[in-house]
Amino acid sequence: MKRHALLCAILMVCLGWAVAAAPVEVSLAYPVAVDAPITAMLKGWAQDYMAKNLDVKVNLIFSGGYPDVKTAIQTAIQGGATPPTLAVMLATDVYDLVNAKYVDSLDDLVAAAPGGAAFIKDFLPAYMGNSHYKGKLWSVPFQRSAVVLYYNADLFAASKLAPPKSWDELGKDAQALTVDGGKTRWGIEIPTENPYWTFQPLAIGAGKNVFTDDVTLNFNAPEVIDAVQFYLDLSQKYKATPPGVQVAWGSSTQNFAAGKTAMIIHTTGSLAGILKTAKFKVGVMAVPGKVAGTLASVTGGGNLYLTAGHTPAERKAAFAFAQYLLDPSRVATFSQATGYIPHRTSATATPEFKAWLVQVPQAADAFAALSSAQPELATQNLNAVKTIFNKYLQNAFNGTQTPKDAMNAAQSESDKALADYR
Amino acid sequence: MLVAPTLVFVCLFTLFPLGEVLVGSLFKHKLNIPKYQVPVFAGFGNFTDLFKDPEFLQVVTNTGIYLLALIPLLLIAALILAFLLEGKMKGLAFFRLAAFHPTVLPLVSAATIWLFFLTPGYGLWNQFLRLFGYAGPENWAGNPSLAIFALALVAFWKNVGFLMLFFLTGLQNLDRSLVEAARMDGSGGLRLVTRIILPLIRRQTLFVTTIAFIGAFQTVDHVFVLTQGGPSGTSTLPLYYLWQLRFDRMDIGRGDAVTLMLVIALLAFTVTNTLISERHEK
């Protein structure tokens, strides 16, 4: 009997020791949405981190896009399972994610981590706009981008054209570069299958962003209606872009790299892919505004969130891994590989990043576009608002409603979708 | 006792979730709106709201167009293919493989292939249509009148070979003596098909119609890849709409109401289809 009791005691001690010694698991859900070797890079960093921190096990979960990651987190939490500890999701989803209690605040972790406050302060203010809500910090920038104008610099030089400085010049340049009514080449293409984001620089360029804060929209502001009209002018007046809703997001970069369109409005996240495939000199700049000399862009991309429902040890380990991933040199390397804009001041000061800007001047131009960028549409009940805005933008683009009627309807319906938050 | 395992699974994975959906559909429950985070009883409020919502009515219209464009064409083409590939011909195995191979592709891959085919300008689909003098809009996925047909086209290409298999099996198992007797009596061509063969493969036709109909409701991947429900919601199909409600907008109550209506619609179709077929049997 005594022997059995002793055996049990030894087993329990061993079990306790095994539990205590088991590494803390940190999982990261990441959307692979751009053409860049990101998975290999992240896997390499995870291996390196685990080699240096034997008490931590990192699992990487790759998904197709931002909606997939968000759906996976929702499904796990709603189903009573444990979601991945960290997740890269749209920065603009912050209101819905916090309201639904899917994510945890980072404040206590920042306060407790060595150099935590300095770590947060180092992020570029332009990219911290979606990180705070209800006076708390909920996420940090991870892969941030901006919408820019890509142009075929060789074609511009051959046609003796300078990069456009205003809407009028953009229309005229696009018109001059259109060949055979677009059958051979369009002057410009703007992917508008999910149009709100690529449209925003036009509205900002007209003088007003499409929203002011999380419950205030400017969809029917005269400047926004003006921007819709300019989109229509590009096809109707200048005959320089396909009429109506245009090609899919991925097709526009392929068309540009293949020389089938002279300009595209797209994300800086596509920079690496475009430079790899285009056989001509690529120019990058912010989108010209309505008034000569003005420029416009809009921020975008994903932030790193800590999901809800984890133990203090897991939260602490997750934040430490996040700090490791967002080390300045890794941010600079990540930017080089993808075209995503570095979001930390210290990352822009690294020798790697400075050397890259010299080697790839387009990256410097993409980075410069940030100075004229305003925030991406971010509201309460975001996806309902986005669906409404996209619907009426596409109505206007396809000519089923006038720009004014479409934007008035978008404003009225979206206001109803936000009524519960006012 | 023998049916116990099946009964447990049906209760666990069908009846229990269905009961939850039924109850959930009676509550306003939106996770991203603080005042509805705790479900609030709304009776049939979710259903009445849906029927007043132009977006939902658009989904119903889209679904009708999609089913009308897809199902008859799928059934006719699958049957014709089965007739063609049933007999003896040179390269039969190759043609059967060619007809069946889209079935083995995941729908996401099929939609991605068609995204390329449908590219305005140089896409193969528009080039093919131009051979017949087509001069209409080329951006099928971005055109409000064509987007739903682009989805039907992908679903047609993906599923026709699969449905053909069932007709082919039916034709191969036909009682040849009946067909020969009909031929000797002077029946041939279309008359032989409509009066003799089709009634004989009625059970296969019932099965194929049912799975084609249910399949049309179940598919959603091509909507994500090709149109994302656009432009302006003209290609939003029920499952995509359900995903939007449940995950994108976190509206659990309405999501449950749509789920329930979807289940009822599918059940009604299956039962009606079976009853009609059984009546013919008698």
Boltz contact constraints between the chains, C-beta under 6 A:
constraints:
  - contact:
      token1: [A, 71]
      token2: [B, 247]
      max_distance: 6.0
  - contact:
      token1: [A, 74]
      token2: [B, 247]
      max_distance: 6.0
  - contact:
      token1: [A, 96]
      token2: [B, 32]
      max_distance: 6.0
  - contact:
      token1: [A, 99]
      token2: [B, 32]
      max_distance: 6.0
  - contact:
      token1: [A, 100]
      token2: [B, 31]
      max_distance: 6.0
  - contact:
      token1: [A, 100]
      token2: [B, 32]
      max_distance: 6.0
  - contact:
      token1: [A, 100]
      token2: [B, 250]
      max_distance: 6.0
  - contact:
      token1: [A, 194]
      token2: [B, 228]
      max_distance: 6.0
  - contact:
      token1: [A, 245]
      token2: [B, 142]
      max_distance: 6.0
  - contact:
      token1: [A, 245]
      token2: [B, 231]
      max_distance: 6.0
  - contact:
      token1: [A, 251]
      token2: [B, 119]
      max_distance: 6.0
  - contact:
      token1: [A, 383]
      token2: [B, 248]
      max_distance: 6.0
  - contact:
      token1: [A, 383]
      token2: [B, 249]
      max_distance: 6.0
  - contact:
      token1: [A, 384]
      token2: [B, 249]
      max_distance: 6.0
  - contact:
      token1: [A, 391]
      token2: [B, 232]
      max_distance: 6.0
  - contact:
      token1: [A, 391]
      token2: [B, 233]
      max_distance: 6.0
  - contact:
      token1: [A, 394]
      token2: [B, 230]
      max_distance: 6.0
  - contact:
      token1: [A, 394]
      token2: [B, 231]
      max_distance: 6.0
  - contact:
      token1: [A, 394]
      token2: [B, 232]
      max_distance: 6.0
  - contact:
      token1: [A, 395]
      token2: [B, 232]
      max_distance: 6.0
  - contact:
      token1: [A, 398]
      token2: [B, 144]
      max_distance: 6.0
  - contact:
      token1: [A, 398]
      token2: [B, 231]
      max_distance: 6.0
  - contact:
      token1: [A, 420]
      token2: [B, 33]
      max_distance: 6.0
